[in-house]
Amino acid sequence: LTKDWITMVLCWIHRVLLLVFTVDSVAWSRVANGDENDAAIHDVKSNLYELVDTQEDMHRVLASSDQALHFYVMGDVPYLPRERLLLPQQLAGMEARASFAVHVGDIKKRSTTCQQGHYTLVGDMFDELAIPTLAVPGDNDWFECEDKKGAYNLWNEFFGHNTRGLHHVTNVQHQEARPENFAFEMNDILVMGLHVVHASAANSQSAANMLDDISELAVEWIQQQMGSLENTRAVVMF
């Protein structure tokens, strides 16, 4: 395996919203439209397979419906003017029984300027939610911006570290080196958010090195969280 493969897998988990071993256990809705790392990925996969390695185990851990975890997932929105009108209506229609919502990145198109106004606009939408909302940044949110550092700081100001909305996830943890990587446990289900940008987005060696560092920290975060599992029934990664 190569670093690029590891990054690709993590991006796939992030963008396609892979629900690891929880296909039937989680109710969710989509809103609007190097060698050390190789070993780390193998260890993580091994630990996951040990959690649920048969179909019978799957049904056993999912037997109690009152342990179901309900949440909303959204991404790549709002891109268009009509989506900026539609998204607040969709957010307002979220059922209160859902425990949280997650935005998996790209609150804007790549061509949209990385100005504070857009971050404020979307952040204000989330502030009105009656359920906690967490987010991980997409490449359009900062990496594709001319001023990467400035855009990253803007994203963190409006979406990073603390959950938004009228209520909060009280036990959420954030990685010290990359606070946008988060984790918390709810109903004995571990939920993780991972910040990963595919290496193909890099247009210089310095940018590629930056993405390598981000991927390595994401792997470290997975290792850290997976290493402390005890009574966890399932794992969800964004």
Buried (B, 14 or more C-beta within 10 A) or exposed (E): EEBBEBBBBBBEBBBEBBBBBBEEBBEBBEBBEEEEBBEBBEBBEEBBEEBBEEEEEBEEBBEEEEBBBBBBBBBBBBBEEEBBEBBBEBBEEBEEEBBBBBBBBBBBEBEBEBEEEBBEBBBEBBEEBEBBBBBBBBBBBBBBBEEBEBBBEBBBEBBBEEBBBEBBBEEBBBBEEBBBBBBBBBBBBBBBBBBBBBBEBBEEEEBBEBBBEBBBBBBBBBBEBBEEBEEBBBBBBB
